[in-house]
Amino acid sequence: MSSMSSITNELQRFQSSVKKLSTDIKEAGVNWSDEKHQALSKMVSQIASNSKGVMVAADRLSSDFKKFESIAAQN
């Protein structure tokens, strides 16, 4: 497995973990009007948003890496 595939797989695992955390918190059945739980929910939403940015950057990196490999193979 190439390094890029490994990075992509790890990022996908990270994103999956963040989604699971968010889902588990939503399904916890607690009183979400409580300040502490609202703050926790907001933090998880921020993590999910940031992980999306990481995934977008990883997709760009992967694309650029493939272009680099293609150019390198021509020489």
Jmol script that loads the backbone (N, CA, C; Angstrom):
load data "model"
ATOM      1  N   MET A   1       0.851  -1.176   0.000  1.00  0.00           N
ATOM      2  CA  MET A   1       0.000   0.000   0.000  1.00  0.00           C
ATOM      3  C   MET A   1       0.895   1.238   0.000  1.00  0.00           C
ATOM      4  N   SER A   2       0.543   2.194  -0.842  1.00  0.00           N
ATOM      5  CA  SER A   2       1.347   3.411  -0.921  1.00  0.00           C
ATOM      6  C   SER A   2       1.095   4.290   0.303  1.00  0.00           C
ATOM      7  N   SER A   3       2.014   5.200   0.525  1.00  0.00           N
ATOM      8  CA  SER A   3       1.876   6.128   1.653  1.00  0.00           C
ATOM      9  C   SER A   3       0.606   6.952   1.524  1.00  0.00           C
ATOM     10  N   MET A   4       0.280   7.348   0.299  1.00  0.00           N
ATOM     11  CA  MET A   4      -0.920   8.162   0.087  1.00  0.00           C
ATOM     12  C   MET A   4      -2.174   7.368   0.436  1.00  0.00           C
ATOM     13  N   SER A   5      -2.210   6.107   0.071  1.00  0.00           N
ATOM     14  CA  SER A   5      -3.368   5.268   0.409  1.00  0.00           C
ATOM     15  C   SER A   5      -3.490   5.122   1.911  1.00  0.00           C
ATOM     16  N   SER A   6      -2.375   4.980   2.572  1.00  0.00           N
ATOM     17  CA  SER A   6      -2.374   4.856   4.030  1.00  0.00           C
ATOM     18  C   SER A   6      -2.919   6.127   4.679  1.00  0.00           C
ATOM     19  N   ILE A   7      -2.475   7.275   4.198  1.00  0.00           N
ATOM     20  CA  ILE A   7      -2.965   8.554   4.729  1.00  0.00           C
ATOM     21  C   ILE A   7      -4.461   8.683   4.493  1.00  0.00           C
ATOM     22  N   THR A   8      -4.901   8.351   3.301  1.00  0.00           N
ATOM     23  CA  THR A   8      -6.319   8.443   2.962  1.00  0.00           C
ATOM     24  C   THR A   8      -7.146   7.522   3.856  1.00  0.00           C
ATOM     25  N   ASN A   9      -6.670   6.309   4.053  1.00  0.00           N
ATOM     26  CA  ASN A   9      -7.398   5.368   4.910  1.00  0.00           C
ATOM     27  C   ASN A   9      -7.491   5.881   6.342  1.00  0.00           C
ATOM     28  N   GLU A  10      -6.408   6.419   6.859  1.00  0.00           N
ATOM     29  CA  GLU A  10      -6.423   6.944   8.229  1.00  0.00           C
ATOM     30  C   GLU A  10      -7.360   8.136   8.356  1.00  0.00           C
ATOM     31  N   LEU A  11      -7.385   8.990   7.348  1.00  0.00           N
ATOM     32  CA  LEU A  11      -8.298  10.143   7.379  1.00  0.00           C
ATOM     33  C   LEU A  11      -9.746   9.682   7.326  1.00  0.00           C
ATOM     34  N   GLN A  12     -10.025   8.649   6.554  1.00  0.00           N
ATOM     35  CA  GLN A  12     -11.391   8.125   6.496  1.00  0.00           C
ATOM     36  C   GLN A  12     -11.801   7.513   7.831  1.00  0.00           C
ATOM     37  N   ARG A  13     -10.873   6.835   8.487  1.00  0.00           N
ATOM     38  CA  ARG A  13     -11.159   6.280   9.813  1.00  0.00           C
ATOM     39  C   ARG A  13     -11.435   7.407  10.813  1.00  0.00           C
ATOM     40  N   PHE A  14     -10.648   8.484  10.717  1.00  0.00           N
ATOM     41  CA  PHE A  14     -10.850   9.641  11.589  1.00  0.00           C
ATOM     42  C   PHE A  14     -12.229  10.242  11.371  1.00  0.00           C
ATOM     43  N   GLN A  15     -12.592  10.442  10.119  1.00  0.00           N
ATOM     44  CA  GLN A  15     -13.884  11.024   9.804  1.00  0.00           C
ATOM     45  C   GLN A  15     -15.019  10.127  10.303  1.00  0.00           C
ATOM     46  N   SER A  16     -14.867   8.849  10.139  1.00  0.00           N
ATOM     47  CA  SER A  16     -15.872   7.908  10.617  1.00  0.00           C
ATOM     48  C   SER A  16     -16.017   7.982  12.137  1.00  0.00           C
ATOM     49  N   SER A  17     -14.908   8.105  12.826  1.00  0.00           N
ATOM     50  CA  SER A  17     -14.937   8.212  14.291  1.00  0.00           C
ATOM     51  C   SER A  17     -15.659   9.477  14.740  1.00  0.00           C
ATOM     52  N   VAL A  18     -15.398  10.581  14.052  1.00  0.00           N
ATOM     53  CA  VAL A  18     -16.062  11.845  14.397  1.00  0.00           C
ATOM     54  C   VAL A  18     -17.560  11.728  14.165  1.00  0.00           C
ATOM     55  N   LYS A  19     -17.951  11.116  13.053  1.00  0.00           N
ATOM     56  CA  LYS A  19     -19.382  10.940  12.776  1.00  0.00           C
ATOM     57  C   LYS A  19     -20.030  10.061  13.839  1.00  0.00           C
ATOM     58  N   LYS A  20     -19.352   8.994  14.222  1.00  0.00           N
ATOM     59  CA  LYS A  20     -19.896   8.101  15.246  1.00  0.00           C
ATOM     60  C   LYS A  20     -20.031   8.836  16.576  1.00  0.00           C
ATOM     61  N   LEU A  21     -19.034   9.621  16.949  1.00  0.00           N
ATOM     62  CA  LEU A  21     -19.099  10.392  18.183  1.00  0.00           C
ATOM     63  C   LEU A  21     -20.299  11.328  18.169  1.00  0.00           C
ATOM     64  N   SER A  22     -20.486  12.016  17.066  1.00  0.00           N
ATOM     65  CA  SER A  22     -21.606  12.944  16.939  1.00  0.00           C
ATOM     66  C   SER A  22     -22.933  12.208  17.058  1.00  0.00           C
ATOM     67  N   THR A  23     -23.056  11.090  16.380  1.00  0.00           N
ATOM     68  CA  THR A  23     -24.290  10.300  16.434  1.00  0.00           C
ATOM     69  C   THR A  23     -24.544   9.771  17.838  1.00  0.00           C
ATOM     70  N   ASP A  24     -23.501   9.264  18.478  1.00  0.00           N
ATOM     71  CA  ASP A  24     -23.652   8.729  19.832  1.00  0.00           C
ATOM     72  C   ASP A  24     -24.100   9.810  20.816  1.00  0.00           C
ATOM     73  N   ILE A  25     -23.571  11.005  20.672  1.00  0.00           N
ATOM     74  CA  ILE A  25     -23.968  12.096  21.564  1.00  0.00           C
ATOM     75  C   ILE A  25     -25.422  12.486  21.318  1.00  0.00           C
ATOM     76  N   LYS A  26     -25.817  12.543  20.049  1.00  0.00           N
ATOM     77  CA  LYS A  26     -27.210  12.892  19.737  1.00  0.00           C
ATOM     78  C   LYS A  26     -28.185  11.852  20.275  1.00  0.00           C
ATOM     79  N   GLU A  27     -27.743  10.585  20.298  1.00  0.00           N
ATOM     80  CA  GLU A  27     -28.616   9.504  20.739  1.00  0.00           C
ATOM     81  C   GLU A  27     -28.519   9.234  22.244  1.00  0.00           C
ATOM     82  N   ALA A  28     -27.747  10.028  22.954  1.00  0.00           N
ATOM     83  CA  ALA A  28     -27.518   9.774  24.379  1.00  0.00           C
ATOM     84  C   ALA A  28     -28.781   9.950  25.221  1.00  0.00           C
ATOM     85  N   GLY A  29     -29.730  10.692  24.726  1.00  0.00           N
ATOM     86  CA  GLY A  29     -30.986  10.850  25.445  1.00  0.00           C
ATOM     87  C   GLY A  29     -30.889  11.723  26.681  1.00  0.00           C
ATOM     88  N   VAL A  30     -29.983  12.658  26.667  1.00  0.00           N
ATOM     89  CA  VAL A  30     -29.856  13.559  27.808  1.00  0.00           C
ATOM     90  C   VAL A  30     -30.606  14.853  27.519  1.00  0.00           C
ATOM     91  N   ASN A  31     -30.702  15.683  28.526  1.00  0.00           N
ATOM     92  CA  ASN A  31     -31.375  16.960  28.395  1.00  0.00           C
ATOM     93  C   ASN A  31     -30.444  17.945  27.677  1.00  0.00           C
ATOM     94  N   TRP A  32     -30.653  18.133  26.379  1.00  0.00           N
ATOM     95  CA  TRP A  32     -29.760  18.980  25.588  1.00  0.00           C
ATOM     96  C   TRP A  32     -29.965  20.468  25.859  1.00  0.00           C
ATOM     97  N   SER A  33     -30.937  20.789  26.696  1.00  0.00           N
ATOM     98  CA  SER A  33     -31.077  22.202  27.058  1.00  0.00           C
ATOM     99  C   SER A  33     -30.099  22.576  28.167  1.00  0.00           C
ATOM    100  N   ASP A  34     -29.470  21.576  28.765  1.00  0.00           N
ATOM    101  CA  ASP A  34     -28.447  21.801  29.782  1.00  0.00           C
ATOM    102  C   ASP A  34     -27.238  22.480  29.129  1.00  0.00           C
ATOM    103  N   GLU A  35     -26.693  23.487  29.798  1.00  0.00           N
ATOM    104  CA  GLU A  35     -25.561  24.256  29.237  1.00  0.00           C
ATOM    105  C   GLU A  35     -24.364  23.392  28.878  1.00  0.00           C
ATOM    106  N   LYS A  36     -23.992  22.495  29.770  1.00  0.00           N
ATOM    107  CA  LYS A  36     -22.798  21.670  29.535  1.00  0.00           C
ATOM    108  C   LYS A  36     -22.981  20.758  28.333  1.00  0.00           C
ATOM    109  N   HIS A  37     -24.163  20.193  28.196  1.00  0.00           N
ATOM    110  CA  HIS A  37     -24.404  19.312  27.057  1.00  0.00           C
ATOM    111  C   HIS A  37     -24.481  20.094  25.748  1.00  0.00           C
ATOM    112  N   GLN A  38     -25.034  21.288  25.802  1.00  0.00           N
ATOM    113  CA  GLN A  38     -25.059  22.130  24.603  1.00  0.00           C
ATOM    114  C   GLN A  38     -23.636  22.494  24.186  1.00  0.00           C
ATOM    115  N   ALA A  39     -22.783  22.802  25.162  1.00  0.00           N
ATOM    116  CA  ALA A  39     -21.389  23.133  24.856  1.00  0.00           C
ATOM    117  C   ALA A  39     -20.677  21.927  24.247  1.00  0.00           C
ATOM    118  N   LEU A  40     -20.919  20.752  24.795  1.00  0.00           N
ATOM    119  CA  LEU A  40     -20.312  19.526  24.262  1.00  0.00           C
ATOM    120  C   LEU A  40     -20.776  19.280  22.835  1.00  0.00           C
ATOM    121  N   SER A  41     -22.052  19.447  22.601  1.00  0.00           N
ATOM    122  CA  SER A  41     -22.595  19.256  21.258  1.00  0.00           C
ATOM    123  C   SER A  41     -21.966  20.236  20.275  1.00  0.00           C
ATOM    124  N   LYS A  42     -21.790  21.478  20.706  1.00  0.00           N
ATOM    125  CA  LYS A  42     -21.171  22.490  19.849  1.00  0.00           C
ATOM    126  C   LYS A  42     -19.725  22.117  19.535  1.00  0.00           C
ATOM    127  N   MET A  43     -18.994  21.622  20.538  1.00  0.00           N
ATOM    128  CA  MET A  43     -17.598  21.216  20.314  1.00  0.00           C
ATOM    129  C   MET A  43     -17.514  20.063  19.325  1.00  0.00           C
ATOM    130  N   VAL A  44     -18.420  19.103  19.454  1.00  0.00           N
ATOM    131  CA  VAL A  44     -18.422  17.970  18.528  1.00  0.00           C
ATOM    132  C   VAL A  44     -18.742  18.455  17.116  1.00  0.00           C
ATOM    133  N   SER A  45     -19.650  19.395  17.000  1.00  0.00           N
ATOM    134  CA  SER A  45     -19.977  19.960  15.678  1.00  0.00           C
ATOM    135  C   SER A  45     -18.758  20.656  15.073  1.00  0.00           C
ATOM    136  N   GLN A  46     -17.991  21.358  15.912  1.00  0.00           N
ATOM    137  CA  GLN A  46     -16.783  22.024  15.424  1.00  0.00           C
ATOM    138  C   GLN A  46     -15.746  20.996  14.975  1.00  0.00           C
ATOM    139  N   ILE A  47     -15.606  19.926  15.736  1.00  0.00           N
ATOM    140  CA  ILE A  47     -14.673  18.862  15.346  1.00  0.00           C
ATOM    141  C   ILE A  47     -15.093  18.262  14.011  1.00  0.00           C
ATOM    142  N   ALA A  48     -16.380  18.022  13.849  1.00  0.00           N
ATOM    143  CA  ALA A  48     -16.881  17.460  12.590  1.00  0.00           C
ATOM    144  C   ALA A  48     -16.607  18.416  11.431  1.00  0.00           C
ATOM    145  N   SER A  49     -16.840  19.685  11.652  1.00  0.00           N
ATOM    146  CA  SER A  49     -16.580  20.682  10.615  1.00  0.00           C
ATOM    147  C   SER A  49     -15.097  20.731  10.263  1.00  0.00           C
ATOM    148  N   ASN A  50     -14.253  20.719  11.285  1.00  0.00           N
ATOM    149  CA  ASN A  50     -12.807  20.739  11.042  1.00  0.00           C
ATOM    150  C   ASN A  50     -12.344  19.469  10.339  1.00  0.00           C
ATOM    151  N   SER A  51     -12.940  18.343  10.685  1.00  0.00           N
ATOM    152  CA  SER A  51     -12.538  17.094  10.027  1.00  0.00           C
ATOM    153  C   SER A  51     -12.912  17.121   8.554  1.00  0.00           C
ATOM    154  N   LYS A  52     -14.009  17.791   8.236  1.00  0.00           N
ATOM    155  CA  LYS A  52     -14.385  17.932   6.826  1.00  0.00           C
ATOM    156  C   LYS A  52     -13.301  18.722   6.086  1.00  0.00           C
ATOM    157  N   GLY A  53     -12.798  19.783   6.718  1.00  0.00           N
ATOM    158  CA  GLY A  53     -11.708  20.552   6.116  1.00  0.00           C
ATOM    159  C   GLY A  53     -10.461  19.710   5.917  1.00  0.00           C
ATOM    160  N   VAL A  54     -10.176  18.854   6.877  1.00  0.00           N
ATOM    161  CA  VAL A  54      -9.023  17.959   6.758  1.00  0.00           C
ATOM    162  C   VAL A  54      -9.235  17.007   5.579  1.00  0.00           C
ATOM    163  N   MET A  55     -10.441  16.481   5.444  1.00  0.00           N
ATOM    164  CA  MET A  55     -10.723  15.556   4.343  1.00  0.00           C
ATOM    165  C   MET A  55     -10.606  16.246   2.986  1.00  0.00           C
ATOM    166  N   VAL A  56     -11.069  17.466   2.889  1.00  0.00           N
ATOM    167  CA  VAL A  56     -10.951  18.218   1.633  1.00  0.00           C
ATOM    168  C   VAL A  56      -9.472  18.447   1.303  1.00  0.00           C
ATOM    169  N   ALA A  57      -8.697  18.827   2.296  1.00  0.00           N
ATOM    170  CA  ALA A  57      -7.261  19.032   2.087  1.00  0.00           C
ATOM    171  C   ALA A  57      -6.588  17.724   1.694  1.00  0.00           C
ATOM    172  N   ALA A  58      -6.997  16.623   2.309  1.00  0.00           N
ATOM    173  CA  ALA A  58      -6.419  15.319   1.971  1.00  0.00           C
ATOM    174  C   ALA A  58      -6.760  14.924   0.537  1.00  0.00           C
ATOM    175  N   ASP A  59      -7.979  15.229   0.104  1.00  0.00           N
ATOM    176  CA  ASP A  59      -8.356  14.943  -1.288  1.00  0.00           C
ATOM    177  C   ASP A  59      -7.486  15.740  -2.260  1.00  0.00           C
ATOM    178  N   ARG A  60      -7.244  17.006  -1.928  1.00  0.00           N
ATOM    179  CA  ARG A  60      -6.374  17.831  -2.778  1.00  0.00           C
ATOM    180  C   ARG A  60      -4.954  17.282  -2.792  1.00  0.00           C
ATOM    181  N   LEU A  61      -4.473  16.912  -1.623  1.00  0.00           N
ATOM    182  CA  LEU A  61      -3.134  16.336  -1.520  1.00  0.00           C
ATOM    183  C   LEU A  61      -3.029  15.063  -2.346  1.00  0.00           C
ATOM    184  N   SER A  62      -4.026  14.222  -2.253  1.00  0.00           N
ATOM    185  CA  SER A  62      -4.044  12.975  -3.012  1.00  0.00           C
ATOM    186  C   SER A  62      -4.014  13.246  -4.511  1.00  0.00           C
ATOM    187  N   SER A  63      -4.817  14.194  -4.941  1.00  0.00           N
ATOM    188  CA  SER A  63      -4.854  14.554  -6.360  1.00  0.00           C
ATOM    189  C   SER A  63      -3.503  15.085  -6.826  1.00  0.00           C
ATOM    190  N   ASP A  64      -2.910  15.971  -6.038  1.00  0.00           N
ATOM    191  CA  ASP A  64      -1.601  16.530  -6.389  1.00  0.00           C
ATOM    192  C   ASP A  64      -0.527  15.445  -6.386  1.00  0.00           C
ATOM    193  N   PHE A  65      -0.620  14.511  -5.439  1.00  0.00           N
ATOM    194  CA  PHE A  65       0.347  13.425  -5.361  1.00  0.00           C
ATOM    195  C   PHE A  65       0.259  12.535  -6.598  1.00  0.00           C
ATOM    196  N   LYS A  66      -0.967  12.253  -7.041  1.00  0.00           N
ATOM    197  CA  LYS A  66      -1.153  11.439  -8.249  1.00  0.00           C
ATOM    198  C   LYS A  66      -0.571  12.148  -9.473  1.00  0.00           C
ATOM    199  N   LYS A  67      -0.772  13.467  -9.563  1.00  0.00           N
ATOM    200  CA  LYS A  67      -0.189  14.236 -10.665  1.00  0.00           C
ATOM    201  C   LYS A  67       1.332  14.166 -10.619  1.00  0.00           C
ATOM    202  N   PHE A  68       1.890  14.317  -9.425  1.00  0.00           N
ATOM    203  CA  PHE A  68       3.347  14.250  -9.253  1.00  0.00           C
ATOM    204  C   PHE A  68       3.863  12.874  -9.683  1.00  0.00           C
ATOM    205  N   GLU A  69       3.194  11.806  -9.248  1.00  0.00           N
ATOM    206  CA  GLU A  69       3.621  10.464  -9.630  1.00  0.00           C
ATOM    207  C   GLU A  69       3.560  10.287 -11.140  1.00  0.00           C
ATOM    208  N   SER A  70       2.525  10.827 -11.767  1.00  0.00           N
ATOM    209  CA  SER A  70       2.375  10.722 -13.231  1.00  0.00           C
ATOM    210  C   SER A  70       3.524  11.435 -13.946  1.00  0.00           C
ATOM    211  N   ILE A  71       3.859  12.626 -13.472  1.00  0.00           N
ATOM    212  CA  ILE A  71       4.946  13.383 -14.087  1.00  0.00           C
ATOM    213  C   ILE A  71       6.279  12.671 -13.844  1.00  0.00           C
ATOM    214  N   ALA A  72       6.483  12.168 -12.639  1.00  0.00           N
ATOM    215  CA  ALA A  72       7.724  11.471 -12.310  1.00  0.00           C
ATOM    216  C   ALA A  72       7.889  10.211 -13.144  1.00  0.00           C
ATOM    217  N   ALA A  73       6.782   9.533 -13.457  1.00  0.00           N
ATOM    218  CA  ALA A  73       6.855   8.317 -14.246  1.00  0.00           C
ATOM    219  C   ALA A  73       7.232   8.590 -15.706  1.00  0.00           C
ATOM    220  N   GLN A  74       7.004   9.804 -16.153  1.00  0.00           N
ATOM    221  CA  GLN A  74       7.334  10.162 -17.531  1.00  0.00           C
ATOM    222  C   GLN A  74       8.820  10.358 -17.736  1.00  0.00           C
ATOM    223  N   ASN A  75       9.542  10.597 -16.652  1.00  0.00           N
ATOM    224  CA  ASN A  75      10.983  10.860 -16.758  1.00  0.00           C
ATOM    225  C   ASN A  75      11.796   9.635 -16.539  1.00  0.00           C
TER     226      ASN A  75
END
end "model"
wireframe off; spacefill off
backbone 0.3
color backbone group
